[in-house]
Amino acid sequence: MKLNKTIIVGLILIVFAGVIFITDVFNPVIRPVTYQFLMGSSKGKDIIFFGLLGLFLILSQVIKKDIDTTKYLKISIVLGTVLLSLGILLEVIFRMQMGIGINTVFCSMTNSMSSTSILHTHLLKSILGALLTQIMGAFIQSGINTGVGLYQYVPSFSFLVVLLIPVLFASIVLSMQKRPWFTNFLMAFFSSCLFIGIIDGGMFATPSYVGILGLFLVYRNGFYLNYIVGKVLRDEKLLEENEIIQPVYRNRGFSEIRYLFNRFGIYFFVILVIFLRFTVAFAGAEPDCYTVDIVNPTGDIDLGNITAKVIDNVTSPNKITCHIDPSYNEMQLINDLKVPLNNSCEYYTVTWNAYSYLE
């Protein structure tokens, strides 16, 4: 593997990920940027993002022989979609096993507080987090939430789903070989987002959308993106390399309407997927009040400044049910509850209220 600019940039990004791991000095600079596409960026997400971004750029230069990169890109898109779908399936099965509602956020209080929901799943993250904790142990900093509190609850076959992650990684690396530098950068960026979305968020998370739809964008319109950048930068080499990678619908004699549909149809698909996300969020919302179930409390529960109406649970003596005013912001309520409930219960659940984000 010959050292070139792409590899050098990749090495710099990996070193930068290491710097973020040992110091917080760059957080005020990078966090406002990564927050926009990583959905609530955190120290752990930033480390993984820059590390993967650099690694993908380096590995894009490994294989020099001709392979069908378009085929592997299609395989990557399918595998990524399957993994995101299986993440939702795991959440449904998990909730059926636990006897809790689909439209709830589950918060484990074992070890550190870890939450998961269909809209933002952390089940696969908990498996990888448990493995990482066993390997690295004391090197895992307190500022990185590995989700290990959920590990004891994940369905048993979840490990089979995790095995698809390295397969996806290999297919993406193969799909990036012998491509123009701008395509490699786009694919490295979108692939890094996709892996973060699969591990931390699931199908309805922002990085998942950016990742899977971004790879599909490269598959459908990568030629035109390279062409625009090549013209703007006057990069003749990029334009020359770009001619090798033609869209499957270009120069096929299609009618203008069919050609435009093939080229711009993806943008309508993006709008449809985003609409689906908000539909699920609002369809499952309980705007009248939050229903909080506190399971296996260790004693009397004091929620502090949170005003709650306790509902008697005759059929479930090991569960306390509370109704809380819907004026609370959903995320703020979940975070506020973890303070008084720390070491006071096994877990608690909170119903969705997407309307609270509009206030």
C-alpha positions as CSV (number, residue, x, y, z in Angstrom):
1,M,0.0,0.0,0.0
2,K,1.7,3.2,-1.2
3,L,1.4,6.3,1.0
4,N,-0.7,9.0,-0.6
5,K,-2.8,12.0,0.5
6,T,-5.8,9.9,1.3
7,I,-3.9,7.7,3.6
8,I,-2.2,10.6,5.3
9,V,-5.6,12.3,5.9
10,G,-6.9,9.0,7.3
11,L,-3.9,8.7,9.7
12,I,-4.4,12.3,10.9
13,L,-8.1,11.6,11.6
14,I,-7.3,8.4,13.6
15,V,-4.7,10.4,15.7
16,F,-7.4,13.1,16.2
17,A,-9.8,10.4,17.5
18,G,-7.1,9.4,20.0
19,V,-6.6,13.0,21.1
20,I,-10.4,13.3,21.7
21,F,-10.2,10.1,23.9
22,I,-7.6,11.5,26.2
23,T,-8.6,15.2,26.4
24,D,-11.8,17.3,26.2
25,V,-10.0,20.4,24.9
26,F,-11.5,20.1,21.4
27,N,-15.1,19.5,22.6
28,P,-16.3,23.1,22.3
29,V,-15.1,23.2,18.7
30,I,-16.1,19.8,17.3
31,R,-19.3,19.1,19.3
32,P,-21.5,21.8,17.7
33,V,-20.5,20.4,14.3
34,T,-20.9,16.7,14.9
35,Y,-24.1,17.3,16.8
36,Q,-25.9,18.2,13.6
37,F,-25.5,14.7,12.0
38,L,-24.8,12.4,14.9
39,M,-28.0,13.2,16.8
40,G,-26.9,14.4,20.2
41,S,-23.2,14.0,19.7
42,S,-21.2,12.8,22.7
43,K,-17.6,12.0,23.5
44,G,-18.0,8.4,22.5
45,K,-19.7,9.1,19.2
46,D,-17.0,11.7,18.3
47,I,-14.2,9.2,18.9
48,I,-15.9,6.5,16.9
49,F,-16.8,8.9,14.1
50,F,-13.3,10.3,13.5
51,G,-11.7,6.9,14.1
52,L,-13.9,5.2,11.5
53,L,-13.6,8.1,9.1
54,G,-9.8,7.8,9.1
55,L,-9.9,4.0,8.9
56,F,-12.2,3.9,5.9
57,L,-10.1,6.4,4.0
58,I,-6.9,4.3,4.7
59,L,-8.6,1.0,3.7
60,S,-10.0,2.5,0.5
61,Q,-6.5,2.4,-0.8
62,V,-5.7,-1.3,0.0
63,I,-6.9,-3.3,-3.0
64,K,-5.5,-2.3,-6.4
65,K,-7.0,-5.0,-8.6
66,D,-10.3,-4.5,-10.4
67,I,-13.4,-5.6,-8.5
68,D,-17.0,-4.8,-9.0
69,T,-17.3,-2.0,-6.5
70,T,-20.9,-1.1,-7.5
71,K,-22.0,-4.7,-6.6
72,Y,-20.4,-4.4,-3.2
73,L,-22.0,-0.9,-2.7
74,K,-25.4,-2.4,-3.4
75,I,-24.6,-5.2,-0.9
76,S,-23.6,-2.6,1.7
77,I,-26.8,-0.7,1.3
78,V,-28.9,-3.9,1.6
79,L,-26.9,-5.1,4.7
80,G,-27.2,-1.7,6.3
81,T,-30.9,-1.6,5.8
82,V,-31.2,-5.2,7.2
83,L,-29.2,-4.3,10.3
84,L,-31.3,-1.2,11.0
85,S,-34.5,-3.2,10.5
86,L,-33.3,-5.9,12.8
87,G,-32.5,-3.3,15.5
88,I,-36.2,-2.4,15.5
89,L,-37.2,-6.0,15.6
90,L,-35.0,-6.6,18.6
91,E,-36.7,-3.7,20.4
92,V,-40.2,-5.2,19.7
93,I,-39.1,-8.6,20.9
94,F,-37.4,-7.1,23.9
95,R,-40.6,-5.3,24.9
96,M,-42.8,-8.3,24.4
97,Q,-40.4,-10.3,26.7
98,M,-40.5,-7.5,29.3
99,G,-44.2,-6.9,29.1
100,I,-43.8,-3.1,28.4
101,G,-45.4,-0.9,25.9
102,I,-44.0,-0.2,22.4
103,N,-44.3,3.6,22.9
104,T,-42.1,3.8,26.0
105,V,-38.5,4.7,26.8
106,F,-37.0,1.9,28.9
107,C,-34.4,3.1,31.4
108,S,-32.2,0.5,33.2
109,M,-30.8,1.6,36.5
110,T,-28.4,-1.4,36.8
111,N,-24.7,-0.3,36.8
112,S,-25.1,3.2,35.1
113,M,-28.4,4.5,33.7
114,S,-29.0,3.3,30.1
115,S,-32.0,4.0,28.0
116,T,-33.5,2.5,24.9
117,S,-36.6,2.9,22.7
118,I,-37.8,2.1,19.2
119,L,-37.1,5.7,18.2
120,H,-33.6,5.5,19.6
121,T,-32.4,2.0,20.4
122,H,-29.2,1.1,22.4
123,L,-29.6,-2.7,22.5
124,L,-26.8,-3.5,20.0
125,K,-24.7,-0.8,21.7
126,S,-25.1,-2.7,25.0
127,I,-23.6,-5.9,23.6
128,L,-20.6,-4.2,22.1
129,G,-20.3,-2.1,25.2
130,A,-20.2,-5.1,27.4
131,L,-17.5,-6.7,25.2
132,L,-15.5,-3.4,25.2
133,T,-15.7,-3.1,28.9
134,Q,-14.4,-6.7,29.4
135,I,-11.5,-5.9,27.1
136,M,-10.6,-2.4,28.1
137,G,-12.1,-2.1,31.5
138,A,-10.4,0.7,33.4
139,F,-9.5,2.5,30.2
140,I,-13.2,3.3,29.5
141,Q,-13.8,6.8,30.8
142,S,-16.8,7.8,32.8
143,G,-17.8,10.3,30.1
144,I,-18.5,7.4,27.6
145,N,-21.8,5.6,28.1
146,T,-21.4,2.0,26.9
147,G,-25.0,1.0,27.5
148,V,-24.0,-2.1,29.6
149,G,-27.0,-1.6,31.9
150,L,-29.2,-3.0,29.1
151,Y,-27.0,-6.0,28.4
152,Q,-28.9,-8.4,30.7
153,Y,-32.2,-7.6,29.0
154,V,-31.3,-8.1,25.3
155,P,-32.9,-11.0,23.4
156,S,-30.5,-14.0,23.2
157,F,-30.2,-14.1,19.4
158,S,-29.0,-10.5,19.4
159,F,-25.4,-11.8,19.1
160,L,-26.3,-13.1,15.6
161,V,-27.3,-9.6,14.5
162,V,-24.0,-8.2,15.8
163,L,-22.1,-10.7,13.6
164,L,-23.5,-8.9,10.6
165,I,-21.6,-5.7,11.5
166,P,-18.1,-6.9,10.5
167,V,-19.7,-8.3,7.3
168,L,-21.1,-4.9,6.5
169,F,-17.7,-3.4,7.3
170,A,-15.9,-5.7,4.8
171,S,-18.5,-5.0,2.0
172,I,-18.1,-1.2,2.5
173,V,-14.3,-1.5,2.3
174,L,-14.6,-3.5,-0.9
175,S,-17.1,-1.0,-2.4
176,M,-14.6,1.9,-1.8
177,Q,-11.7,0.5,-3.9
178,K,-10.4,2.3,-7.0
179,R,-12.8,5.2,-6.7
180,P,-12.2,9.0,-7.1
181,W,-11.0,10.7,-3.9
182,F,-14.2,12.7,-3.4
183,T,-16.3,9.5,-3.7
184,N,-14.1,7.9,-1.1
185,F,-14.5,10.8,1.3
186,L,-18.3,10.8,0.9
187,M,-18.5,7.0,1.4
188,A,-16.2,7.2,4.4
189,F,-18.3,9.9,6.0
190,F,-21.7,8.2,5.3
191,S,-20.4,4.8,6.3
192,S,-19.1,6.2,9.6
193,C,-22.5,7.7,10.3
194,L,-24.2,4.5,9.4
195,F,-22.2,2.4,11.9
196,I,-22.9,4.9,14.6
197,G,-26.6,4.8,13.8
198,I,-26.7,1.0,13.8
199,I,-24.9,0.9,17.2
200,D,-26.4,4.0,18.8
201,G,-29.9,5.0,17.6
202,G,-31.3,2.5,15.1
203,M,-33.5,3.0,12.1
204,F,-35.1,6.3,13.1
205,A,-31.9,8.0,14.3
206,T,-30.3,10.9,12.4
207,P,-26.9,9.2,11.7
208,S,-28.7,6.2,10.3
209,Y,-30.6,8.4,7.8
210,V,-27.4,10.2,6.9
211,G,-25.5,6.9,6.5
212,I,-27.9,4.7,4.6
213,L,-29.4,7.4,2.4
214,G,-25.9,8.9,1.8
215,L,-24.6,5.6,0.5
216,F,-27.7,5.3,-1.7
217,L,-27.1,8.9,-2.9
218,V,-23.5,7.9,-3.9
219,Y,-24.9,4.8,-5.7
220,R,-27.4,6.8,-7.7
221,N,-25.7,10.2,-8.1
222,G,-22.1,9.8,-7.2
223,F,-21.0,10.5,-10.8
224,Y,-22.8,13.9,-10.8
225,L,-21.4,14.9,-7.3
226,N,-17.9,14.2,-8.6
227,Y,-18.6,16.1,-11.7
228,I,-19.7,19.2,-9.8
229,V,-16.8,19.1,-7.4
230,G,-14.3,18.4,-10.3
231,K,-15.6,21.4,-12.2
232,V,-15.6,23.7,-9.2
233,L,-12.0,22.7,-8.1
234,R,-10.9,22.4,-11.7
235,D,-9.6,18.9,-10.8
236,E,-8.9,17.2,-14.2
237,K,-7.8,14.0,-12.5
238,L,-11.1,13.7,-10.6
239,L,-13.1,14.3,-13.8
240,E,-11.0,11.8,-15.7
241,E,-11.4,9.1,-13.0
242,N,-15.1,9.9,-12.7
243,E,-15.8,8.9,-16.3
244,I,-15.1,5.3,-15.3
245,I,-18.0,5.2,-12.9
246,Q,-21.2,5.8,-14.8
247,P,-24.7,5.7,-13.3
248,V,-26.7,2.6,-14.5
249,Y,-29.3,4.9,-16.0
250,R,-27.0,7.3,-17.9
251,N,-26.7,7.1,-21.7
252,R,-29.3,4.4,-21.8
253,G,-31.8,6.1,-24.1
254,F,-34.3,6.7,-21.3
255,S,-37.0,9.3,-21.8
256,E,-36.4,12.6,-20.0
257,I,-39.1,11.8,-17.3
258,R,-37.6,8.4,-16.6
259,Y,-34.1,9.8,-16.5
260,L,-35.1,12.6,-14.0
261,F,-36.9,10.1,-11.8
262,N,-33.8,7.9,-11.7
263,R,-31.6,10.8,-10.8
264,F,-33.8,12.7,-8.4
265,G,-36.1,10.0,-7.1
266,I,-33.8,9.5,-4.0
267,Y,-34.7,12.9,-2.7
268,F,-38.4,12.1,-2.6
269,F,-37.4,8.8,-0.8
270,V,-35.5,10.9,1.8
271,I,-38.6,13.0,2.5
272,L,-40.7,9.8,2.8
273,V,-38.4,8.2,5.3
274,I,-38.2,11.4,7.4
275,F,-42.0,11.6,7.3
276,L,-42.2,8.0,8.5
277,R,-40.0,8.8,11.5
278,F,-42.2,11.7,12.6
279,T,-45.4,9.7,12.0
280,V,-44.2,6.9,14.3
281,A,-43.1,9.4,17.0
282,F,-46.4,11.3,17.0
283,A,-48.7,8.3,16.5
284,G,-47.2,6.7,19.7
285,A,-47.2,9.9,21.8
286,E,-49.3,10.3,24.9
287,P,-49.9,14.1,25.1
288,D,-52.2,14.1,28.1
289,C,-49.6,13.0,30.6
290,Y,-46.4,10.9,31.0
291,T,-47.0,7.5,32.4
292,V,-43.9,6.4,34.4
293,D,-43.6,2.8,35.7
294,I,-41.0,2.3,38.4
295,V,-40.2,-1.4,38.7
296,N,-38.8,-3.2,41.8
297,P,-38.3,-0.1,44.0
298,T,-36.0,-0.6,46.9
299,G,-38.1,1.6,49.2
300,D,-40.2,4.7,49.3
301,I,-39.7,6.7,46.1
302,D,-39.1,10.5,46.3
303,L,-39.0,12.2,42.9
304,G,-37.9,15.5,44.4
305,N,-39.1,18.6,42.5
306,I,-40.9,16.4,39.9
307,T,-44.7,16.7,40.6
308,A,-46.3,13.2,40.1
309,K,-49.6,11.6,40.9
310,V,-49.1,8.0,42.1
311,I,-51.5,5.4,40.8
312,D,-52.2,2.3,42.9
313,N,-51.0,-0.9,41.3
314,V,-53.0,-3.7,43.0
315,T,-52.1,-6.3,40.4
316,S,-48.4,-5.4,40.3
317,P,-47.1,-4.9,43.9
318,N,-43.5,-4.5,42.6
319,K,-44.3,-1.6,40.4
320,I,-45.2,2.0,41.1
321,T,-47.1,3.9,38.4
322,C,-47.0,7.7,38.3
323,H,-48.7,10.3,36.0
324,I,-46.6,13.4,35.4
325,D,-47.6,16.7,33.8
326,P,-47.1,16.7,30.0
327,S,-45.5,20.2,30.1
328,Y,-42.2,18.6,30.9
329,N,-39.8,18.2,27.9
330,E,-39.5,14.4,27.3
331,M,-35.7,14.2,27.3
332,Q,-35.4,16.6,30.3
333,L,-37.9,14.4,32.3
334,I,-36.0,11.2,31.5
335,N,-32.7,12.8,32.6
336,D,-34.2,14.3,35.7
337,L,-35.8,11.0,36.8
338,K,-32.4,9.2,36.8
339,V,-31.2,11.3,39.8
340,P,-33.9,10.4,42.4
341,L,-34.2,6.9,41.0
342,N,-30.5,6.1,41.1
343,N,-30.0,2.9,43.2
344,S,-33.8,3.1,44.0
345,C,-35.2,0.7,41.4
346,E,-34.3,-1.9,38.8
347,Y,-35.6,0.1,35.9
348,Y,-38.3,2.6,34.9
349,T,-40.3,3.3,31.7
350,V,-41.6,6.6,30.4
351,T,-44.2,7.0,27.7
352,W,-43.4,9.1,24.6
353,N,-44.5,12.6,24.2
354,A,-43.1,14.0,20.9
355,Y,-45.3,17.1,21.3
356,S,-43.2,18.2,24.2
357,Y,-40.4,19.1,21.7
358,L,-42.6,21.6,20.0
359,E,-43.2,23.8,23.0
